[in-house]
Amino acid sequence: MMYKKKYSLWIFVIIIILVFFILNNKFLLKVMYPIHYHEYVYEYSKEYNLDPYLVFAIIRTESKFFPYAKSRKGAKGLMQIAPITENWAKEELNKTKVNIYDPKTNIHIGCWYLNKLFNQFNDLDLVIAAYNGGSGNVDRWLTDERYSYNGINLTNIPFKETKEYVKKVKESFTIYKKLYQGRGE
């Protein structure tokens, strides 16, 4: 019995050391947090006045940079664009046909949509929540005292998936900024 406790303790210590090593190893972090499609991310982030590292964080969270990703709900591509958002973007951007799996197109529409959400909510947490859970839901939550005490910020997000999504995107966003900001990459 004592042997099992010592063995478990050693395994725990080794895991902690490995996690510390991985988190402090920039090479490994850059592998885990890549900046694929950076030319499109930088182009459309600039056009739509977005932080490119937020866009990278959303792409990483949504698709792990796999351009042909498709969700159970029909969202597609790098930024997991929902069909309704794709149709709205085609109309607003005067495009008759788009290939939503094309990285440049997907990032363009994703950045356009993020800009719309920032114009609507002007708050990072609300924008991220709306990107995942829908802007209509965020509007409803803001008017519900169970989720917002002031109608401006959310104190609670009732969708577990959206709550976790906001946390993941913000963590990735922080790591992307620490890894790449000011390094010309």
HUTA-V270446 format. One record per residue. N is the residue number from 0. RES is the residue in three letters. SS is DSSP state (@ for helix, = for strand, . for the rest). OMEGA is omega as a letter, one per 40 degrees, with the letter a starting at -180 (none if undefined). Layout:
# HUTA-V270446
n:N res:RES ss:SS omega:OMEGA
n:N res:RES ss:SS omega:OMEGA
This chain:
# HUTA-V270446
n:0 res:MET ss:. omega:i
n:1 res:MET ss:@ omega:i
n:2 res:TYR ss:@ omega:i
n:3 res:LYS ss:@ omega:i
n:4 res:LYS ss:@ omega:i
n:5 res:LYS ss:@ omega:i
n:6 res:TYR ss:@ omega:i
n:7 res:SER ss:@ omega:i
n:8 res:LEU ss:@ omega:i
n:9 res:TRP ss:@ omega:i
n:10 res:ILE ss:@ omega:i
n:11 res:PHE ss:@ omega:i
n:12 res:VAL ss:@ omega:i
n:13 res:ILE ss:@ omega:i
n:14 res:ILE ss:@ omega:i
n:15 res:ILE ss:@ omega:i
n:16 res:ILE ss:@ omega:i
n:17 res:LEU ss:@ omega:i
n:18 res:VAL ss:@ omega:i
n:19 res:PHE ss:@ omega:i
n:20 res:PHE ss:@ omega:a
n:21 res:ILE ss:@ omega:a
n:22 res:LEU ss:@ omega:i
n:23 res:ASN ss:. omega:i
n:24 res:ASN ss:. omega:a
n:25 res:LYS ss:@ omega:i
n:26 res:PHE ss:@ omega:i
n:27 res:LEU ss:@ omega:i
n:28 res:LEU ss:@ omega:i
n:29 res:LYS ss:@ omega:i
n:30 res:VAL ss:@ omega:a
n:31 res:MET ss:@ omega:a
n:32 res:TYR ss:. omega:a
n:33 res:PRO ss:. omega:i
n:34 res:ILE ss:. omega:i
n:35 res:HIS ss:. omega:i
n:36 res:TYR ss:. omega:a
n:37 res:HIS ss:@ omega:a
n:38 res:GLU ss:@ omega:i
n:39 res:TYR ss:@ omega:i
n:40 res:VAL ss:@ omega:i
n:41 res:TYR ss:@ omega:a
n:42 res:GLU ss:@ omega:a
n:43 res:TYR ss:@ omega:i
n:44 res:SER ss:@ omega:i
n:45 res:LYS ss:@ omega:a
n:46 res:GLU ss:@ omega:a
n:47 res:TYR ss:. omega:i
n:48 res:ASN ss:. omega:a
n:49 res:LEU ss:. omega:i
n:50 res:ASP ss:. omega:a
n:51 res:PRO ss:@ omega:a
n:52 res:TYR ss:@ omega:i
n:53 res:LEU ss:@ omega:i
n:54 res:VAL ss:@ omega:i
n:55 res:PHE ss:@ omega:a
n:56 res:ALA ss:@ omega:i
n:57 res:ILE ss:@ omega:i
n:58 res:ILE ss:@ omega:i
n:59 res:ARG ss:@ omega:a
n:60 res:THR ss:@ omega:a
n:61 res:GLU ss:@ omega:a
n:62 res:SER ss:@ omega:a
n:63 res:LYS ss:. omega:i
n:64 res:PHE ss:. omega:i
n:65 res:PHE ss:. omega:a
n:66 res:PRO ss:. omega:a
n:67 res:TYR ss:. omega:i
n:68 res:ALA ss:. omega:i
n:69 res:LYS ss:= omega:a
n:70 res:SER ss:. omega:i
n:71 res:ARG ss:. omega:a
n:72 res:LYS ss:. omega:i
n:73 res:GLY ss:. omega:i
n:74 res:ALA ss:. omega:a
n:75 res:LYS ss:= omega:i
n:76 res:GLY ss:. omega:a
n:77 res:LEU ss:. omega:a
n:78 res:MET ss:. omega:i
n:79 res:GLN ss:. omega:a
n:80 res:ILE ss:= omega:i
n:81 res:ALA ss:. omega:i
n:82 res:PRO ss:@ omega:a
n:83 res:ILE ss:@ omega:i
n:84 res:THR ss:@ omega:i
n:85 res:GLU ss:@ omega:a
n:86 res:ASN ss:@ omega:i
n:87 res:TRP ss:@ omega:a
n:88 res:ALA ss:@ omega:i
n:89 res:LYS ss:@ omega:i
n:90 res:GLU ss:@ omega:a
n:91 res:GLU ss:@ omega:a
n:92 res:LEU ss:. omega:i
n:93 res:ASN ss:. omega:i
n:94 res:LYS ss:. omega:a
n:95 res:THR ss:. omega:a
n:96 res:LYS ss:. omega:i
n:97 res:VAL ss:. omega:i
n:98 res:ASN ss:. omega:a
n:99 res:ILE ss:. omega:i
n:100 res:TYR ss:. omega:i
n:101 res:ASP ss:. omega:a
n:102 res:PRO ss:@ omega:a
n:103 res:LYS ss:@ omega:i
n:104 res:THR ss:@ omega:a
n:105 res:ASN ss:@ omega:i
n:106 res:ILE ss:@ omega:i
n:107 res:HIS ss:@ omega:a
n:108 res:ILE ss:@ omega:i
n:109 res:GLY ss:@ omega:i
n:110 res:CYS ss:@ omega:i
n:111 res:TRP ss:@ omega:a
n:112 res:TYR ss:@ omega:i
n:113 res:LEU ss:@ omega:i
n:114 res:ASN ss:@ omega:i
n:115 res:LYS ss:@ omega:a
n:116 res:LEU ss:@ omega:i
n:117 res:PHE ss:@ omega:i
n:118 res:ASN ss:@ omega:a
n:119 res:GLN ss:@ omega:a
n:120 res:PHE ss:@ omega:i
n:121 res:ASN ss:. omega:i
n:122 res:ASP ss:. omega:a
n:123 res:LEU ss:@ omega:a
n:124 res:ASP ss:@ omega:a
n:125 res:LEU ss:@ omega:i
n:126 res:VAL ss:@ omega:a
n:127 res:ILE ss:@ omega:i
n:128 res:ALA ss:@ omega:a
n:129 res:ALA ss:@ omega:i
n:130 res:TYR ss:@ omega:a
n:131 res:ASN ss:@ omega:a
n:132 res:GLY ss:@ omega:a
n:133 res:GLY ss:. omega:a
n:134 res:SER ss:@ omega:i
n:135 res:GLY ss:@ omega:i
n:136 res:ASN ss:@ omega:i
n:137 res:VAL ss:@ omega:i
n:138 res:ASP ss:@ omega:i
n:139 res:ARG ss:@ omega:a
n:140 res:TRP ss:@ omega:a
n:141 res:LEU ss:@ omega:i
n:142 res:THR ss:. omega:a
n:143 res:ASP ss:. omega:a
n:144 res:GLU ss:. omega:i
n:145 res:ARG ss:. omega:a
n:146 res:TYR ss:. omega:a
n:147 res:SER ss:. omega:i
n:148 res:TYR ss:. omega:a
n:149 res:ASN ss:. omega:a
n:150 res:GLY ss:. omega:a
n:151 res:ILE ss:. omega:a
n:152 res:ASN ss:. omega:i
n:153 res:LEU ss:. omega:i
n:154 res:THR ss:. omega:i
n:155 res:ASN ss:. omega:i
n:156 res:ILE ss:. omega:a
n:157 res:PRO ss:. omega:i
n:158 res:PHE ss:. omega:a
n:159 res:LYS ss:@ omega:a
n:160 res:GLU ss:@ omega:a
n:161 res:THR ss:@ omega:i
n:162 res:LYS ss:@ omega:i
n:163 res:GLU ss:@ omega:i
n:164 res:TYR ss:@ omega:i
n:165 res:VAL ss:@ omega:i
n:166 res:LYS ss:@ omega:a
n:167 res:LYS ss:@ omega:a
n:168 res:VAL ss:@ omega:a
n:169 res:LYS ss:@ omega:i
n:170 res:GLU ss:@ omega:i
n:171 res:SER ss:@ omega:i
n:172 res:PHE ss:@ omega:i
n:173 res:THR ss:@ omega:a
n:174 res:ILE ss:@ omega:i
n:175 res:TYR ss:@ omega:i
n:176 res:LYS ss:@ omega:i
n:177 res:LYS ss:@ omega:a
n:178 res:LEU ss:@ omega:a
n:179 res:TYR ss:@ omega:a
n:180 res:GLN ss:. omega:i
n:181 res:GLY ss:. omega:a
n:182 res:ARG ss:. omega:i
n:183 res:GLY ss:. omega:i
n:184 res:GLU ss:. omega:none
